[in-house]
Amino acid sequence: MEIRLESVSKVYPFKTALCKVSVTFAAGKIHALLGENGAGKSTLAKIISGRIKMSEGKLFLDGLESYFSSPKDALKKGIAEVQQRPLLSFSLTARQNILLSCKSFSSYGSRLFNTRLLELKEKWAPKLSLDQKIKDTGGAVHFYTGLLCALMQDFNCLILDEPSSFLTPEERKSLFLHLREEAQCGKTIILITHSKTEALNYSDTITLLQKGKLAGFFPNPKLYTSKPSPLPDAGNKRINSDGSSKESKPCIRFTNASCIPARQPAVRGITLCANYGEITAVASSNEASFVTFENFITGMSKAKCGGRVEFAKKEFSAKKYSTTFLRKNKVAIVSSNKTFRASNPDLSVEQMLSIFGGNPDVLIKKAGVSITKEEKCSSLSGGMLQRLILERELSINPDLVILCNPMQGLDVSAQAALCKRIESIAKEGAAVLLIGSHDFPMTLCSKVYSLQNGRISLSFSKDGLL
């Protein structure tokens, strides 16, 4: 299926997300849609998939002008989409979510449904447990469930928004291998990414968007040349909030802590310490227990917890460790799920930023985001939302900052800016605890822990103490 857009624009009351973009996505190829956060990539994909309507312009499928009023209309034309955070029912299993997306199959026990699903699962997601509830799983399972929902459809075009965010290097390689096979069968694959490496290595064409405008179309990725912004150098100073250099003191310490949910992988033997004025990271390569660990560290777990915690000059049982306690003691928390946990698509930017009584105009300026406070959070790119949430959390002048998967979905320049911001937070005296450190330069960290098989171990320390 050839998809052609002519002078497509999308105008919101307070901003223009797309301005007269014209581009053609030929059949049988993988097309990378590249650009910084807020460039208009996701907006363009939403128009093609029928999730939003264009303000002006035309859309052609195989030369015929088309118009979609909903994703259902687009799917009837053979356009399927896998969102960065698929909309799934958390109370259902992966299998049940996939069944809900397949209207053409009559019943749960349909032999046709199960046979086709198992074939796709073995090829695309062999490690996926179809009968585990979504609420008990992490980002990789959510992605694969959304992917299988799309693959079960009769599609000619597949749109994927940041598909590799939660995948291991091996899973990424396998994903792009299978996408190449689909393209060779004549399918149109549109890949939204901030990763220039992925675009160069796996795509046939690159469409570059900047500030809602078409900045370039490259029919051969080798023609695309751009030097990524360098990540900041690590500093060796440890400076407290009073500006003095002295030995770092513990901000929070966990000793032999555990969290044992009924239906999620448990974490045990959690012994780690985050110091004032330092960045401490916990690395995890798609570890199954990552969700449990994040929920525990952010105080959001309702599972059985044990061990000891030292924080705010208090030592207590991990059973009493909660989000309420953390908030009362000036702890900033940015969870992995920034769309629904750290904010909500239905809130205005002003409502989202005013939770702690901060001035929205001031926070928007500090975040360096070109929006107005009246806009809905649903109209923000992932990078914009990330920066705003971080400034909101920092407005409480926290002693401890917990950042979960902070680099996820950010382009290179946004990653570099975030690294500098995180480094400055530590230099101002706060303790920074990174949960999920993919793409974060380890040279900025004073300590790095590893999460493997549900247990934590210290893998690196600038003090040389392992």
VOPAGU-2260 file (C-alpha; in pm, 1 decimal, decimal comma):
REM VOPAGU-2260
SITE   aa  ch    i         X         Y         Z
SITE  MET   A    0       0,0       0,0       0,0
SITE  GLU   A    1     135,3     339,9     -99,9
SITE  ILE   A    2      43,1     618,4     140,5
SITE  ARG   A    3      72,1     975,2      18,9
SITE  LEU   A    4       5,6    1293,2     216,9
SITE  GLU   A    5     -36,2    1630,2      49,3
SITE  SER   A    6       0,9    1958,4     243,0
SITE  VAL   A    7    -122,9    1800,9     565,6
SITE  SER   A    8    -157,7    2034,2     864,3
SITE  LYS   A    9    -280,8    1986,6    1218,0
SITE  VAL   A   10    -364,2    2302,1    1411,3
SITE  TYR   A   11    -462,8    2307,3    1778,0
SITE  PRO   A   12    -609,3    2614,6    1951,9
SITE  PHE   A   13    -269,8    2716,2    2089,1
SITE  LYS   A   14     -16,7    2559,9    1851,9
SITE  THR   A   15      46,2    2413,4    1508,0
SITE  ALA   A   16     162,1    2052,7    1536,0
SITE  LEU   A   17     200,6    1996,7    1159,2
SITE  CYS   A   18     236,4    2254,1     883,0
SITE  LYS   A   19     177,5    2156,7     517,6
SITE  VAL   A   20     366,3    1826,7     524,8
SITE  SER   A   21     382,4    1635,1     197,2
SITE  VAL   A   22     541,4    1290,2     187,7
SITE  THR   A   23     496,9     950,2      22,0
SITE  PHE   A   24     547,0     613,0     191,0
SITE  ALA   A   25     593,1     349,1     -79,4
SITE  ALA   A   26     481,7     -11,7     -39,1
SITE  GLY   A   27     735,0    -282,6      39,9
SITE  LYS   A   28     966,2     -59,2     242,3
SITE  ILE   A   29    1048,0      38,1     599,1
SITE  HIS   A   30    1012,1     414,1     640,8
SITE  ALA   A   31    1166,5     589,7     941,1
SITE  LEU   A   32     989,5     899,2    1069,2
SITE  LEU   A   33    1267,5    1083,7    1250,4
SITE  GLY   A   34    1275,2    1402,4    1454,0
SITE  GLU   A   35    1319,3    1554,6    1796,1
SITE  ASN   A   36    1050,1    1534,8    2061,8
SITE  GLY   A   37     763,0    1760,3    1957,4
SITE  ALA   A   38     862,3    1754,8    1589,9
SITE  GLY   A   39     522,7    1616,2    1484,4
SITE  LYS   A   40     608,4    1248,3    1429,4
SITE  SER   A   41     331,4    1104,2    1644,1
SITE  THR   A   42      82,3    1360,8    1513,5
SITE  LEU   A   43     148,4    1248,6    1155,9
SITE  ALA   A   44     109,0     884,1    1256,9
SITE  LYS   A   45    -218,0     959,1    1437,5
SITE  ILE   A   46    -357,3    1117,6    1120,8
SITE  ILE   A   47    -261,3     817,5     907,1
SITE  SER   A   48    -408,5     573,7    1161,9
SITE  GLY   A   49    -731,6     771,1    1203,2
SITE  ARG   A   50    -678,2     866,1    1568,1
SITE  ILE   A   51    -701,2    1238,7    1491,5
SITE  LYS   A   52    -831,9    1438,2    1199,1
SITE  MET   A   53    -612,1    1665,2     992,6
SITE  SER   A   54    -696,9    2036,3     986,6
SITE  GLU   A   55    -622,4    2057,3     616,5
SITE  GLY   A   56    -457,3    1853,6     342,6
SITE  LYS   A   57    -523,6    1524,4     168,1
SITE  LEU   A   58    -445,7    1157,6     227,1
SITE  PHE   A   59    -416,9     907,4     -58,5
SITE  LEU   A   60    -405,2     526,5     -39,1
SITE  ASP   A   61    -273,3     368,4    -359,3
SITE  GLY   A   62    -368,5     687,5    -542,7
SITE  LEU   A   63    -723,4     710,7    -407,7
SITE  GLU   A   64    -812,9     999,0    -176,4
SITE  SER   A   65    -922,0     866,5     162,2
SITE  TYR   A   66   -1062,4    1005,5     484,6
SITE  PHE   A   67   -1075,3     841,4     827,6
SITE  SER   A   68   -1303,7     941,0    1111,2
SITE  SER   A   69   -1165,9     677,5    1350,2
SITE  PRO   A   70    -896,5     407,3    1385,3
SITE  LYS   A   71   -1166,0     155,9    1290,2
SITE  ASP   A   72   -1201,7     326,5     951,2
SITE  ALA   A   73    -824,6     313,2     898,9
SITE  LEU   A   74    -813,1     -54,1     996,6
SITE  LYS   A   75   -1081,2    -134,4     739,8
SITE  LYS   A   76    -841,4       8,4     482,5
SITE  GLY   A   77    -559,0    -209,3     614,5
SITE  ILE   A   78    -374,4      37,1     840,5
SITE  ALA   A   79    -276,6    -101,0    1182,3
SITE  GLU   A   80     -86,9      83,0    1454,7
SITE  VAL   A   81     115,6     -14,3    1760,9
SITE  GLN   A   82     127,8     279,1    1999,2
SITE  GLN   A   83     423,8     347,4    2225,8
SITE  ARG   A   84     196,1     269,1    2519,3
SITE  PRO   A   85     -77,1      42,4    2378,9
SITE  LEU   A   86    -422,5      96,3    2525,7
SITE  LEU   A   87    -479,2    -233,4    2702,1
SITE  SER   A   88    -714,1    -355,6    2971,8
SITE  PHE   A   89    -491,3    -415,8    3273,2
SITE  SER   A   90    -741,9    -650,4    3436,8
SITE  LEU   A   91    -730,1    -890,4    3140,3
SITE  THR   A   92    -459,7   -1125,0    3016,2
SITE  ALA   A   93    -257,3   -1066,1    2700,6
SITE  ARG   A   94    -465,0   -1330,3    2521,1
SITE  GLN   A   95    -792,7   -1166,4    2624,9
SITE  ASN   A   96    -671,5    -821,7    2513,9
SITE  ILE   A   97    -576,9    -962,3    2174,1
SITE  LEU   A   98    -913,6   -1133,2    2146,1
SITE  LEU   A   99   -1090,8    -802,1    2213,2
SITE  SER   A  100    -904,2    -644,8    1922,2
SITE  CYS   A  101   -1007,3    -922,8    1683,4
SITE  LYS   A  102   -1372,4    -859,7    1607,2
SITE  SER   A  103   -1373,2   -1116,5    1326,1
SITE  PHE   A  104   -1321,2   -1409,3    1564,8
SITE  SER   A  105   -1640,6   -1530,8    1727,0
SITE  SER   A  106   -1532,7   -1685,8    2056,1
SITE  TYR   A  107   -1246,5   -1721,9    2300,7
SITE  GLY   A  108   -1204,9   -2089,2    2212,1
SITE  SER   A  109   -1195,3   -2032,8    1839,0
SITE  ARG   A  110    -948,1   -2275,5    1683,6
SITE  LEU   A  111    -869,7   -2024,5    1412,1
SITE  PHE   A  112    -794,8   -1752,4    1665,4
SITE  ASN   A  113    -572,5   -1967,3    1886,7
SITE  THR   A  114    -386,4   -2127,2    1597,6
SITE  ARG   A  115    -308,3   -1793,8    1434,3
SITE  LEU   A  116    -216,4   -1629,5    1765,2
SITE  LEU   A  117      25,5   -1906,6    1862,7
SITE  GLU   A  118     192,6   -1891,0    1520,6
SITE  LEU   A  119     250,3   -1517,1    1555,3
SITE  LYS   A  120     359,8   -1544,3    1916,4
SITE  GLU   A  121     623,9   -1807,9    1839,0
SITE  LYS   A  122     763,8   -1590,0    1562,1
SITE  TRP   A  123     745,1   -1242,2    1713,7
SITE  ALA   A  124     731,2   -1290,3    2091,4
SITE  PRO   A  125     835,8   -1643,1    2193,3
SITE  LYS   A  126     888,8   -1546,4    2559,3
SITE  LEU   A  127     547,3   -1381,1    2599,3
SITE  SER   A  128     309,4   -1540,4    2849,7
SITE  LEU   A  129     -35,3   -1504,4    2693,7
SITE  ASP   A  130    -225,0   -1588,8    3010,5
SITE  GLN   A  131     -58,4   -1342,7    3248,8
SITE  LYS   A  132    -262,3   -1036,6    3339,0
SITE  ILE   A  133    -132,5    -711,5    3191,7
SITE  LYS   A  134    -131,8    -541,0    3532,8
SITE  ASP   A  135     136,7    -786,7    3642,5
SITE  THR   A  136     371,2    -718,0    3350,0
SITE  GLY   A  137     606,9    -449,0    3221,4
SITE  GLY   A  138     662,4    -238,7    2910,9
SITE  ALA   A  139     799,5    -516,5    2688,1
SITE  VAL   A  140     491,0    -734,5    2745,1
SITE  HIS   A  141     264,2    -436,2    2679,5
SITE  PHE   A  142     443,2    -372,0    2350,6
SITE  TYR   A  143     429,1    -733,6    2234,8
SITE  THR   A  144      60,4    -756,3    2327,0
SITE  GLY   A  145     -10,9    -443,2    2123,4
SITE  LEU   A  146     200,3    -578,6    1838,5
SITE  LEU   A  147      12,4    -908,4    1828,7
SITE  CYS   A  148    -317,4    -716,2    1833,2
SITE  ALA   A  149    -200,6    -541,6    1514,1
SITE  LEU   A  150     -52,3    -850,9    1350,1
SITE  MET   A  151    -378,1   -1043,1    1395,9
SITE  GLN   A  152    -545,8    -790,9    1168,8
SITE  ASP   A  153    -547,0    -805,4     789,9
SITE  PHE   A  154    -307,8    -513,0     744,7
SITE  ASN   A  155    -121,9    -361,7     451,5
SITE  CYS   A  156      44,6     -87,1     653,0
SITE  LEU   A  157     191,3    -119,4    1002,2
SITE  ILE   A  158     279,2     190,8    1207,3
SITE  LEU   A  159     503,0     147,4    1511,3
SITE  ASP   A  160     568,1     429,5    1760,0
SITE  GLU   A  161     907,0     389,7    1934,4
SITE  PRO   A  162     876,6       8,9    1922,6
SITE  SER   A  163    1212,9     -76,9    2078,5
SITE  SER   A  164    1188,5     138,4    2393,6
SITE  PHE   A  165    1144,3    -157,7    2630,2
SITE  LEU   A  166    1330,3    -425,6    2433,4
SITE  THR   A  167    1668,5    -583,6    2487,1
SITE  PRO   A  168    1927,9    -562,5    2204,3
SITE  GLU   A  169    1845,4    -921,6    2105,3
SITE  GLU   A  170    1472,4    -848,7    2096,2
SITE  ARG   A  171    1531,5    -535,3    1888,9
SITE  LYS   A  172    1735,2    -728,8    1635,5
SITE  SER   A  173    1466,4    -995,6    1607,9
SITE  LEU   A  174    1188,8    -735,4    1574,4
SITE  PHE   A  175    1353,5    -552,1    1285,9
SITE  LEU   A  176    1437,8    -880,8    1112,5
SITE  HIS   A  177    1069,8    -975,3    1109,6
SITE  LEU   A  178     964,4    -624,4    1002,6
SITE  ARG   A  179    1200,9    -658,2     706,5
SITE  GLU   A  180    1029,2    -983,7     612,5
SITE  GLU   A  181     689,3    -807,8     619,6
SITE  ALA   A  182     823,1    -529,9     395,9
SITE  GLN   A  183     958,3    -785,4     150,1
SITE  CYS   A  184     604,8    -923,5     128,0
SITE  GLY   A  185     483,9    -582,2       7,5
SITE  LYS   A  186     370,3    -434,6     340,1
SITE  THR   A  187     433,6     -67,2     423,0
SITE  ILE   A  188     614,6     -25,9     754,1
SITE  ILE   A  189     629,5     319,4     916,9
SITE  LEU   A  190     867,8     342,8    1208,7
SITE  ILE   A  191     849,7     642,7    1443,8
SITE  THR   A  192    1179,2     681,5    1621,2
SITE  HIS   A  193    1411,6     932,0    1784,0
SITE  SER   A  194    1705,5     695,3    1729,2
SITE  LYS   A  195    1920,6     790,2    1433,1
SITE  THR   A  196    2102,0     458,5    1467,8
SITE  GLU   A  197    1779,6     260,1    1422,8
SITE  ALA   A  198    1675,5     478,1    1130,8
SITE  LEU   A  199    2010,4     434,5     954,5
SITE  ASN   A  200    2043,9      61,5    1023,3
SITE  TYR   A  201    1692,3     -63,6     957,0
SITE  SER   A  202    1498,6     173,8     728,5
SITE  ASP   A  203    1481,7     219,5     352,3
SITE  THR   A  204    1385,1     587,8     368,9
SITE  ILE   A  205    1408,5     860,4     631,6
SITE  THR   A  206    1154,7    1142,4     668,1
SITE  LEU   A  207    1286,1    1418,7     892,2
SITE  LEU   A  208    1043,6    1647,6    1075,1
SITE  GLN   A  209    1139,4    1963,9    1263,3
SITE  LYS   A  210     890,9    2178,1    1454,0
SITE  GLY   A  211     597,8    2035,6    1259,7
SITE  LYS   A  212     750,8    2090,5     916,7
SITE  LEU   A  213     912,1    1857,8     665,9
SITE  ALA   A  214    1285,9    1920,3     699,0
SITE  GLY   A  215    1397,6    1651,7     457,1
SITE  PHE   A  216    1316,5    1327,2     279,8
SITE  PHE   A  217    1598,8    1079,8     216,5
SITE  PRO   A  218    1517,0     793,3     -23,9
SITE  ASN   A  219    1845,3     634,6      83,9
SITE  PRO   A  220    1941,1     649,0     453,7
SITE  LYS   A  221    2307,7     684,6     354,4
SITE  LEU   A  222    2221,0    1029,7     223,2
SITE  TYR   A  223    2115,1    1134,3     570,4
SITE  THR   A  224    2406,2    1276,2     766,4
SITE  SER   A  225    2377,4    1442,0    1104,0
SITE  LYS   A  226    2605,2    1442,0    1405,0
SITE  PRO   A  227    2426,4    1361,0    1730,8
SITE  SER   A  228    2468,0    1596,8    2019,6
SITE  PRO   A  229    2737,9    1465,5    2253,1
SITE  LEU   A  230    2635,5    1355,8    2595,7
SITE  PRO   A  231    2786,7    1559,6    2873,3
SITE  ASP   A  232    3109,9    1457,8    3039,3
SITE  ALA   A  233    3101,6    1317,8    3387,2
SITE  GLY   A  234    3211,0    1539,6    3668,5
SITE  ASN   A  235    3394,3    1398,7    3966,0
SITE  LYS   A  236    3292,1    1664,7    4215,6
SITE  ARG   A  237    3047,8    1587,6    4489,0
SITE  ILE   A  238    2897,7    1914,0    4599,8
SITE  ASN   A  239    2632,9    1949,9    4866,5
SITE  SER   A  240    2354,4    2206,7    4870,0
SITE  ASP   A  241    2565,9    2453,8    5067,8
SITE  GLY   A  242    2829,0    2450,8    4795,3
SITE  SER   A  243    3090,1    2274,9    5006,0
SITE  SER   A  244    3276,9    1967,5    4891,9
SITE  LYS   A  245    3269,7    1697,8    5156,7
SITE  GLU   A  246    3212,3    1329,5    5193,7
SITE  SER   A  247    2866,2    1232,2    5073,7
SITE  LYS   A  248    2612,4    1121,4    5332,1
SITE  PRO   A  249    2337,9     862,5    5282,2
SITE  CYS   A  250    1996,8     998,9    5184,2
SITE  ILE   A  251    1810,4     669,3    5160,3
SITE  ARG   A  252    1922,8     317,2    5239,0
SITE  PHE   A  253    1747,7     -17,8    5191,7
SITE  THR   A  254    1874,6    -316,4    5387,2
SITE  ASN   A  255    1772,6    -669,5    5288,7
SITE  ALA   A  256    1436,4    -537,7    5167,4
SITE  SER   A  257    1191,2    -747,6    4968,6
SITE  CYS   A  258     866,2    -708,9    4778,1
SITE  ILE   A  259     664,7   -1020,4    4699,5
SITE  PRO   A  260     349,9    -961,6    4489,3
SITE  ALA   A  261     100,3   -1242,3    4441,7
SITE  ARG   A  262     116,7   -1244,0    4060,7
SITE  GLN   A  263     437,2   -1061,3    3969,0
SITE  PRO   A  264     801,0   -1168,6    3996,8
SITE  ALA   A  265     935,4   -1091,7    4344,2
SITE  VAL   A  266    1243,2    -890,8    4437,2
SITE  ARG   A  267    1448,4    -998,2    4738,3
SITE  GLY   A  268    1763,2    -896,1    4919,1
SITE  ILE   A  269    1740,9    -529,9    4815,4
SITE  THR   A  270    2040,4    -361,9    4974,8
SITE  LEU   A  271    2132,5     -28,3    4821,4
SITE  CYS   A  272    2218,7     325,6    4925,4
SITE  ALA   A  273    2172,9     660,8    4747,6
SITE  ASN   A  274    2382,3     950,8    4880,0
SITE  TYR   A  275    2313,2    1323,1    4881,7
SITE  GLY   A  276    2482,2    1498,8    4592,1
SITE  GLU   A  277    2522,8    1180,9    4387,9
SITE  ILE   A  278    2354,1     993,1    4104,0
SITE  THR   A  279    2282,6     627,8    4182,1
SITE  ALA   A  280    2152,6     400,5    3906,2
SITE  VAL   A  281    1985,9      59,6    3898,6
SITE  ALA   A  282    2038,8    -104,9    3561,0
SITE  SER   A  283    1806,6    -371,8    3427,2
SITE  SER   A  284    1805,0    -544,8    3089,1
SITE  ASN   A  285    1431,5    -601,9    3055,7
SITE  GLU   A  286    1433,9    -784,6    3388,8
SITE  ALA   A  287    1094,7    -945,8    3458,8
SITE  SER   A  288    1095,0    -813,6    3814,4
SITE  PHE   A  289    1159,6    -452,9    3707,6
SITE  VAL   A  290     793,3    -353,9    3750,9
SITE  THR   A  291     791,0    -495,6    4103,0
SITE  PHE   A  292    1114,0    -312,7    4184,5
SITE  GLU   A  293     989,1      21,4    4049,9
SITE  ASN   A  294     660,5     -10,8    4238,2
SITE  PHE   A  295     849,3     -86,2    4558,7
SITE  ILE   A  296    1104,9     195,9    4530,8
SITE  THR   A  297     834,9     453,4    4445,1
SITE  GLY   A  298     617,3     332,5    4733,2
SITE  MET   A  299     334,7     226,7    4503,0
SITE  SER   A  300     340,1    -145,6    4574,4
SITE  LYS   A  301      53,4    -300,0    4767,1
SITE  ALA   A  302     234,4    -631,0    4796,0
SITE  LYS   A  303     392,8    -790,2    5100,0
SITE  CYS   A  304     718,0    -605,4    5178,6
SITE  GLY   A  305     995,2    -672,5    5428,5
SITE  GLY   A  306    1336,0    -545,9    5534,6
SITE  ARG   A  307    1451,3    -209,0    5666,6
SITE  VAL   A  308    1455,1     145,0    5523,9
SITE  GLU   A  309    1652,3     446,5    5648,2
SITE  PHE   A  310    1535,4     786,9    5528,8
SITE  ALA   A  311    1476,4    1135,9    5669,2
SITE  LYS   A  312    1674,7    1048,9    5981,4
SITE  LYS   A  313    1438,1     760,1    6050,5
SITE  GLU   A  314    1477,6     384,9    6035,0
SITE  PHE   A  315    1165,7     175,8    5992,3
SITE  SER   A  316    1020,7    -141,8    5844,8
SITE  ALA   A  317     971,0    -154,7    5469,6
SITE  LYS   A  318     608,2    -237,8    5545,2
SITE  LYS   A  319     557,5     131,9    5631,4
SITE  TYR   A  320     734,6     256,9    5317,2
SITE  SER   A  321     475,4     421,9    5090,3
SITE  THR   A  322     418,6     700,0    4838,4
SITE  THR   A  323     238,5     898,9    5109,0
SITE  PHE   A  324     546,4     881,5    5330,4
SITE  LEU   A  325     774,4     982,6    5042,8
SITE  ARG   A  326     557,9    1279,1    4944,5
SITE  LYS   A  327     541,0    1403,6    5304,0
SITE  ASN   A  328     921,6    1400,0    5308,6
SITE  LYS   A  329     976,1    1597,2    4986,3
SITE  VAL   A  330    1059,3    1316,6    4745,0
SITE  ALA   A  331    1019,7    1378,9    4371,6
SITE  ILE   A  332     888,1    1077,8    4178,8
SITE  VAL   A  333     876,2    1040,6    3799,9
SITE  SER   A  334     740,7     694,7    3713,5
SITE  SER   A  335     796,9     502,4    3389,9
SITE  ASN   A  336     432,3     548,0    3296,3
SITE  LYS   A  337     433,6     923,7    3250,0
SITE  THR   A  338     107,5     923,2    3054,3
SITE  PHE   A  339    -120,8     776,9    3321,5
SITE  ARG   A  340      74,4     762,8    3646,9
SITE  ALA   A  341     267,5    1088,2    3644,0
SITE  SER   A  342      -9,5    1272,7    3456,2
SITE  ASN   A  343    -332,8    1208,7    3267,7
SITE  PRO   A  344    -422,1    1280,5    2902,8
SITE  ASP   A  345    -750,0    1445,8    3006,5
SITE  LEU   A  346    -581,7    1703,3    3230,4
SITE  SER   A  347    -479,1    2043,5    3105,0
SITE  VAL   A  348    -112,3    2133,8    3138,8
SITE  GLU   A  349    -212,2    2383,3    3408,8
SITE  GLN   A  350    -394,1    2116,5    3611,0
SITE  MET   A  351    -106,1    1872,2    3578,1
SITE  LEU   A  352     155,4    2127,2    3683,9
SITE  SER   A  353     -46,7    2270,0    3974,5
SITE  ILE   A  354     -61,0    1949,9    4180,2
SITE  PHE   A  355     199,0    2079,1    4427,1
SITE  GLY   A  356      94,5    2443,5    4403,5
SITE  GLY   A  357     362,9    2545,0    4153,3
SITE  ASN   A  358     318,7    2828,9    3905,1
SITE  PRO   A  359     243,5    2666,5    3565,4
SITE  ASP   A  360     384,1    2958,7    3365,4
SITE  VAL   A  361     713,7    2943,8    3555,5
SITE  LEU   A  362     739,0    2565,0    3521,0
SITE  ILE   A  363     665,4    2576,5    3148,1
SITE  LYS   A  364     942,6    2833,3    3104,8
SITE  LYS   A  365    1188,4    2625,9    3308,0
SITE  ALA   A  366    1104,0    2317,9    3101,1
SITE  GLY   A  367    1171,3    2509,4    2779,7
SITE  VAL   A  368     853,0    2380,9    2617,2
SITE  SER   A  369     660,9    2588,1    2361,6
SITE  ILE   A  370     303,8    2534,3    2482,3
SITE  THR   A  371      34,6    2714,5    2674,7
SITE  LYS   A  372    -105,6    2601,7    3008,0
SITE  GLU   A  373    -453,8    2562,2    2857,1
SITE  GLU   A  374    -347,9    2274,7    2630,2
SITE  LYS   A  375    -438,3    1916,4    2712,2
SITE  CYS   A  376    -163,8    1677,5    2817,6
SITE  SER   A  377    -280,3    1448,7    2536,7
SITE  SER   A  378    -144,9    1698,0    2280,6
SITE  LEU   A  379     210,3    1685,7    2420,4
SITE  SER   A  380     492,4    1475,4    2283,2
SITE  GLY   A  381     662,1    1229,8    2516,0
SITE  GLY   A  382     964,7    1455,0    2551,9
SITE  MET   A  383     756,6    1761,6    2635,2
SITE  LEU   A  384     558,1    1570,1    2896,2
SITE  GLN   A  385     877,7    1432,9    3050,1
SITE  ARG   A  386    1034,5    1778,7    3090,5
SITE  LEU   A  387     719,7    1929,4    3239,8
SITE  ILE   A  388     672,0    1646,7    3490,0
SITE  LEU   A  389    1034,9    1673,0    3598,9
SITE  GLU   A  390    1008,4    2048,9    3659,5
SITE  ARG   A  391     684,2    1996,6    3851,7
SITE  GLU   A  392     853,4    1742,5    4075,9
SITE  LEU   A  393    1160,7    1962,7    4127,2
SITE  SER   A  394     939,4    2254,7    4231,1
SITE  ILE   A  395     907,1    2098,9    4578,1
SITE  ASN   A  396    1284,7    2135,4    4627,6
SITE  PRO   A  397    1327,3    1762,7    4695,5
SITE  ASP   A  398    1600,4    1590,7    4894,3
SITE  LEU   A  399    1553,6    1274,0    4688,0
SITE  VAL   A  400    1462,9    1246,1    4318,5
SITE  ILE   A  401    1346,9     906,0    4188,0
SITE  LEU   A  402    1350,5     886,0    3808,1
SITE  CYS   A  403    1220,4     572,6    3636,1
SITE  ASN   A  404    1335,4     506,1    3278,5
SITE  PRO   A  405    1417,2     877,5    3233,0
SITE  MET   A  406    1574,1     843,2    2885,7
SITE  GLN   A  407    1287,9     646,6    2735,7
SITE  GLY   A  408    1146,3     794,1    2414,5
SITE  LEU   A  409    1379,0    1096,7    2406,3
SITE  ASP   A  410    1580,2    1206,8    2104,3
SITE  VAL   A  411    1955,9    1253,5    2130,2
SITE  SER   A  412    1948,5    1627,3    2202,3
SITE  ALA   A  413    1673,6    1583,6    2463,1
SITE  GLN   A  414    1873,7    1303,2    2625,8
SITE  ALA   A  415    2180,9    1526,2    2644,0
SITE  ALA   A  416    1977,3    1809,0    2798,6
SITE  LEU   A  417    1823,4    1570,4    3052,4
SITE  CYS   A  418    2166,4    1435,7    3149,3
SITE  LYS   A  419    2283,3    1789,8    3222,5
SITE  ARG   A  420    1967,0    1857,0    3422,2
SITE  ILE   A  421    2008,2    1539,5    3629,0
SITE  GLU   A  422    2372,9    1619,9    3690,0
SITE  SER   A  423    2281,2    1971,1    3807,9
SITE  ILE   A  424    2019,6    1828,0    4046,7
SITE  ALA   A  425    2287,8    1617,3    4212,0
SITE  LYS   A  426    2533,1    1908,0    4224,7
SITE  GLU   A  427    2270,1    2112,0    4407,5
SITE  GLY   A  428    2279,9    1848,7    4683,3
SITE  ALA   A  429    1986,5    1618,4    4614,8
SITE  ALA   A  430    2018,7    1241,9    4590,0
SITE  VAL   A  431    1918,9    1111,5    4245,8
SITE  LEU   A  432    1807,3     749,6    4211,9
SITE  LEU   A  433    1763,6     623,6    3855,0
SITE  ILE   A  434    1548,3     312,3    3814,3
SITE  GLY   A  435    1619,6     180,6    3464,9
SITE  SER   A  436    1928,3     347,4    3324,5
SITE  HIS   A  437    1916,1     250,2    2956,4
SITE  ASP   A  438    2097,6     513,9    2743,8
SITE  PHE   A  439    2211,2     704,5    3052,9
SITE  PRO   A  440    2591,9     758,5    3065,4
SITE  MET   A  441    2720,3     553,1    3356,1
SITE  THR   A  442    3017,9     788,6    3392,4
SITE  LEU   A  443    2782,1    1036,2    3559,3
SITE  CYS   A  444    2690,7     786,6    3830,3
SITE  SER   A  445    2866,7     737,8    4162,5
SITE  LYS   A  446    2718,8     390,7    4202,6
SITE  VAL   A  447    2551,9     147,4    3964,8
SITE  TYR   A  448    2350,6    -149,7    4085,9
SITE  SER   A  449    2230,1    -437,7    3869,9
SITE  LEU   A  450    1887,7    -603,8    3892,5
SITE  GLN   A  451    1908,8    -968,9    3790,5
SITE  ASN   A  452    1685,2   -1262,0    3877,2
SITE  GLY   A  453    1493,7   -1046,6    4122,2
SITE  ARG   A  454    1802,2    -948,8    4322,3
SITE  ILE   A  455    2016,9    -635,8    4348,3
SITE  SER   A  456    2395,7    -631,1    4339,6
SITE  LEU   A  457    2646,6    -343,9    4331,9
SITE  SER   A  458    2831,9    -360,0    4000,1
SITE  PHE   A  459    3019,2     -27,4    4003,6
SITE  SER   A  460    3126,3     235,4    4256,3
SITE  LYS   A  461    3349,7     537,8    4212,4
SITE  ASP   A  462    3474,1     470,7    4562,7
SITE  GLY   A  463    3601,4     137,5    4437,2
SITE  LEU   A  464    3406,8     -44,5    4706,8
SITE  LEU   A  465    3217,3    -340,4    4562,6
